[in-house]
Amino acid sequence: MKFISILFLIFQGLLFSSLEGQEARPRARDLGLKIGVLETGPFNAITDVAGVRVGHQTVVKGTEIRTGVTAILPHEGNIFQEKVPAAICVANGFGKLTGSTQVEELGYLETPVILTNTLSVPVACQAVIDYILALPGNEQVESVNPVVGETNDGWLNDIRARVISQEDVLSAIDRAVGGQVEEGSVGAGTGTMCFDFKGGIGTASRKLSPQRGGYTVGILVQTNFGGRLEINGITIDKILNKKIRGSDKPGYGQADGSCLIVVATDAPLDSRNLRRLASRALAGIARTGGYYANGSGDYAVAFSTASQVRYRPNEPGLTIELEVLRNEAMTALFQAAVEASEEAILNSLFKATPIKGRKGHTGQALPVEQLRAYLEKIKHE
């Protein structure tokens, strides 16, 4: 019986691999591509910020459904009872980021951050509300501010079918773990496109030296935007000495789209400086060749996990005492956010596997093997 179960699990894994095209692909650094000068955390992921967890639910059905959910949890406790300072910055607001006004007004995040597709935002909000209300200690809660972001995966996914369920969202939350983060065509990145290639989920981190505070900045992105892809300031066309595209749609040139960036740090920051940090993370879009098109929803959500700056609503008293970083200490964190966001976007492309979906559309993966010679060259410069 045990042998049969093992065979079943192997078969399940092979089936999933076949559906998703999840062949092993390198991250940017696996090919020697180093972005910036700061050191990464051990996983080079948003989960290098202690306590942060990430979970995916990938939904692939038939030939038309290619979508999913990604959940980011700031810490392992009850986030509603231990709210984290947070802020949101918008580069271009053609998107649906629920919960943004309360975060802007009060400066705190009280739920996980959920990423999904455009038409699944309402059901994701319902699921997050259910999740918060069910947590022990929240029996008297009567108001919840779910933060749910999206990109439109309608070119590869039958988005109008609205297949994402509350169970899918809750599954992504339940699966959230620390450590290595799965990237590419997974979760909320299953059906996304970026720079005419298959986009998806990407992540990276930077750790400051002890002299600069020793803090960590982690980034996770959901890429679904356009422009002219650049790697270390060189356009892909020039690297390959020819024009290439990752879309099989004649005349297709991706301009509009969206990019959601989630920024986590263990630096003790208030919402004001978190907004400044979020604005720097958005620079990663421009550094990779994006330009915040008219039809693009480009947002950054930033939060601090530092225990001393959390808001605990049940604590007595009319005042709270916070110890936060000075403005002068922010420069190093800004550098970390820019470097990590650029690398996270590239990782979303490097790790993304090709996906065939709605109406036979195919999102081709970035041809990393064709880039290998260039990357080998710059590695030794």
Secondary structure, 3 states (H helix, E strand, C coil): CHHHHHHHHHHHHHHHHHHHCCCCCCCHHHHCCCCCCCECCCCCCHHHCCCCEEEEEEEEECCCEEEEEEEEECCCCCCCCCEEEEEEEEEEECCCCECHHHHHHHCEECCCEEEEEHHHHHHHHHHHHHHHHHCCCCCCCCCCCCEEEEECCCCCCCHHHCCCCHHHHHHHHHCCECCCCCCECCHHHCCCEECCEECCEEEEEEECCHHHCCCEEEEEEEEECCCCCEECCEEHHHHHCCCCCCECCCCCCCCCEEEEEEEEECCCCCHHHHHHHHHHHCHHHHHCCCCCCCCEEEEEEEEECCHHHCECCCCCCCCCCCCCCCHHHHHHHHHHHHHHHHHHHHHHHHHCCCEECHHHCEECCCCHHHHHHHHHHHHCC
